[in-house]
C-alpha cells in the first residue's frame, strides 16, 4: 500500500493504479475488520459507501498490530521485518519481549530489520508525516516502524485528521494517520457493545469532515491492520499442564500461541500432542510447517529463532491462557489467528484515489 502511495507521489501508477498526487494520506484504523464493518454499515455511512466499490484485502499472519503495522510501513512480511508476534522470543537474552511496550536497551536498533518506506520517501526527497496519539511518540515500537517520519500528535480522531488536513497545504508528503480507539473499545467491551459502535461513529464522522479538505491532487486510503473476534469469558481455554511439559517459553498471544521448547524436545511430538488435544479448535503447526505454508512470508535466517517451535492458532472463537490470573483474560475482542474475521480488512479509496 505505501509503495503504491510513493509511486503516486512520484507520478507513477503502481499495482493499485493510484492517480498521481502531491499528498497521499493513509488512515490506519486499528482493529477495523471488514466482517465487523459490513453489518454496522449504517453507523459508518461514509466508510461503508466505498465497501461495495473497493472491497477488501488480507492482513498478515499473525493478525496482530506489531506484525501488521510493521508490514504496512516496510512493505515486507513479518518473516522479513522480524516482528512476528505480539510477544516474541529474544534468543540472545533467553526471554520473551512485548513488541508494543517491551522495547528496552537490550533491543538493538535493527530488531526491526528493514528500512521503512518513510526512510525510502526521505531518500527520494519526499516528506513523511506520522500522526497519532501523543503517548506513542517516544515508544520503541514507534521508532522501529515509523523511522523517517515526522511525528505529530492529536488527542482524538478528529484532531489527528485536522493535523492531516494541515499537512495538505504543505510540501508534497506521505501522511500516515493512526486510529487506535476501535481496537481499544473491542478489547474492553467487544464488537457488539455500544462502546465499539460509538467509536465507529466517531471515526466515520471525522472522516466525513476530512473529505472536503481533499483537493484535486490529494488521495486517501483507509484500511486496518487486522480484524477482531469476540471471545466470551466462558470460551477461554486454560492450557493443561501436560501440554506445557517441555515448553521453555510461551510467546505470541491468546489467539495464537508460539511455544518455544526446551533443547532436545521434538517439535513434531509436541505438535501431535496439541492436535490430539484440540482437534478442530485450532490450526497446529511446527515452525517448519508454518514457514513452508507461507504463514510468515519469506523468513530471514535471523528471524527463524523468533518464531515458535510449535504454533497453536485458534480456529474457533476461543483464546488460550497459560496463567489463570492473566489480566488479559478481561479482554473480549481478540485477534492474532488465521480466521477470515481477523484477516479480512477494508481498503477504501477517497479523493483522487477513488476510481
N, C-alpha and C positions, 0 to 999 in steps of 0.2 A: 504493500500500500504506500509506504513512504517513498520507496524508489520511484513509483509512478508519479507521486507529487513532485519529486525532484525533477523528473523528466518534464512535467508540465511547467515547472518554474524556469526550465531552460529551453522551452519552446519545442519539446519533443513529445510525441504521443507514445506512451509506453503500452504495456499489455492491457491496461484498463482503458486506453483510448481517451485519457483525460485531455480536455482542451488546454491550450497554453494559458498561463495565469501569471500575475505578478505576486499573488498571495494565495498559498494553499493552506487551508485550515483543516486539521484532523481533530475531531471531537471523539475522545475515547471514554465511553460510559462503562465503568466497571460493573460487570455482572448483568448486562442487558442482553440476555439471550433472545433470539427470535421466538422460540416457543413460549417465552414469558410475555413478550411484547404483543404478539398476534392476538391473543384473546382479550387483551386490555387496550386494544387499538382506540377505543372510544375515549380513553384517558390520555391519549398521546396522538392527537389527530395530525399534528404537523409531521412527526416522525413516521407515523403509520401511513401517511399519504404516499410515501415512497416505497413502502414494503412490496407491494404488488409489482412495481416497476423495476426496482433494483435487486430484490431478492436477498439471499444470504450467502455467507461464506463459512468456512470452517476455521475454528480456532486450532491451537496446537495442543499436543499432549505433553505433560499433564495440563488440564484446563484450570490453571491457577495463575494468579496475577503476575507473580515473579517471572514465570516462564513466558507467558503470553506478551507481556509488555516488553520484555527484552527482545522477543521475536519481532514485534512491531517496530521497535526503534533501531534494530540492527538489520532487519531483513533476512535473518538467518534462523534456522530451527534451534530448539533447546540443546540438541546434541552438539551444536557448534558454539553457541554463546556460553553454554555451561550452567545456566540457571535451570536445573532440571527438576525443580520441585519447590514447594513452599518451604520445607526444611530439607537440607541436603547434607550428605556425608562429606566431611572435610578430612580426607585420609591423612594429610600431613600432620594434623593435630588430633586424630582419632576422636572426632566429635561430630555432632550434628548441629548445623548452623541454620538459623532462620534467615531466609533470603530477603525478607522485607525489613526486619528490625534487628537482625543479629550481626550486622557488619561491625567489625572491630579492627584493632591494629594488626591482628594476625591475618586479616583478609587482604591479600595483595591486590594491587590496582588492576591486575589482569585476571582476577577471578571471573569477571565478565570479559570474555576473551577477545571480542572482536570490536572494531570501530563502530560507533553509532552512525546512523545516517545524518545526524546533526553535524557530526565531525566531517562527514563527506560533503555536506552542504557548505560548511565553512571553507573547506579546501577549494570549493568551486566559487567562492566569493559570495555565497548567499547567507543571509541572516537566518538564525533559528531561534524561536521563542517557545519556551515551555511554560504553560500556565496551570497552576494547581493550588491547593491549599498551602498556606504559609508553613504549616507544621512539617511538610515534606521537603522543604527547601534544602536542608543540610543533611538529609539522611544518606547513608551509604548506598542504599538502593537507588536513590535519585541520581547520585553521582555516577553510578555504574551504567544506568540505562539512558540517562539524559545528557551524557557528556557532549559538550559542544553547543548546547543550547543555553540561552539566557533565561533564567528562571524568574517568572513574575507570578505574584500570588493574588488570589481572590477568595474571599470568605465563602461566598455562595456560588451556585452555578451561574446565576445572572451576573455576579461580579466578575467571574472568570471570562464569560463571553463578552462582557464590557471591555475587559483588557484585550481580548482578541479583536474587538471592533476598533480599538485604538491603534492596534498594530497594522490594521488595513490601510491607515493613512501614512504609514512609514515606508521605509525602503522595502523592496521585494523580500519576502520571507516565507519560511516554512513555520507554521504556527500549530502547536500541539496543545490541546486543552484536555485536562483530566478531570473526570467526574466520579468520585468515589461514593457518593451518597446512596445510590441504589444498592450497591453491594453491601454497604453497612446496614441498611434497612433490612435486606434479606437475611443477613446473618442473625440479626437480633430478633426479627419478627416474622420472617417468612414472606414468600411471594404473595400469598393470599391475604396478607394483612393490609389494613388501611394505611399503615406507615409506608409500605412499599409503593402503593398506588399514589399516595401523596407525593412521594419523591419523584415518581414518574411524571406526574402532572407538573411539578415544579420544573423539571428538566424540559418538558415539552414547551411550557410557556416561555422559558428562557431562550430556547431555540427559535420559537416563533418571533420573539422580539429581536433576535440577532439577524435573521434572514434579510430583512430590509436593508441592513447595513452592507450586504454584499453587493459590490459593484460589478461592472461588466468584465473585470479582469480578476475576479475573486471566485474561488471554488471551495466548497466544504464537503468533507466526507465524515459521516457519523458512523461509528462502529463500536465494538465492545471487545473485551479481552476473553470473555467466556460467558456461558450461561450459568444458571443456578437450578438446583432441585431442592425441594423442601424435604427434610428428613425429620419426622417427628421423634420425640424422645424415645418412644417405645420401639422405634426401628433402629436404634443404635445397638451395635453388637460389641460387647466386651470380648476381646480376644482371649480364648482359653490359654492357660499357661503352657499346655502341652504344645501349642503351636508356636510358642516363643522359645522353646528349648533350642539351644544352639544359635540363637539370634543375639548378635552383639549390639546392634543399634537399629532403632526403628525411625525412619525418616519419612518424608512425604507429607501426607495429610489424611484425615479420616476417610475421604473418598478414594484415596489411592496410597496405600501403604507401600513403602520401599524398605525391604528388610535387608540389612547388611549382616551377614553371617560370621560366626567365629571361623578362624582359619581351619581349613580341613573339612568343613561342613559341605555336604553335597547340595548344590543348587537344585538339581533335579529331584532329589528326595524331598526337600522342603516344599518345592512346588507341588509335587504329587500329594503331599500331606494336606496342603491347603485346598487343593482341588477336591480331595475326598471329603473335607470338612464343609466346604462352601458350595459345592455343586454349581448350579447356575446363578448363584447370588453374586458371583464375581468373575471377572476375567483374571486368570492367574498365569503369569509368565516368568520364566527366568530372564535374567538380563540379556543373555544371548538371544532368546526367543523374541523379546521385545524389540531389540535392535534389528533383528532380521525382518521383523514385521513392519519396521519403519516407524515405530511409535514416537521416537525422538528425532526423526530425520537423520541426516548423516551425523555420526558421532565421532568427534575428535578423540584421539588417544588419551589426551589429558583429562577428558570428561568421563571416560569409562568408569573410573572408581567412584564417581559421584552418584552413579545410577545404582539402585538397589540390586542385590544378587537375585532377589525374588520380588516381584511386584504383584500386589493384590488391588485391582481396580474394581470398585463396586459397580455391579451391573444393575442391581435392583436399587430401590430408594432406601439405601442403608448407609451407615457410616461405621467405621471400625475405630475402637478406642482400646488402648493398652492399659491406661490408668483410669480407674473408676472415678477418681477425683479430678480428672482433666477439666479445666474450666471451659474448654472448647465444647463440652457437652451441652452448654447452654445455647449453642448455635442451632438455628432451624435451617435456614438456607445454606447449602453447601455445594461444593464443586471440586473438580480435580480429576474426574474419571472420563470415560470414553462415551458416555451416553449422548444421544442426539440433543437432549436438553442442555447439556453442558458444552457441546462442541459447536452448535449452530448459532451463529451470530449475524446481525444485520450488517450490510454495507450500503448506506444510504447516501445519495448524491444530491447536492444542492448548489445553487449558484451556477456558474458556467460549467461545473462538473456534471450537472443534470443533463442527460441526453435529450 
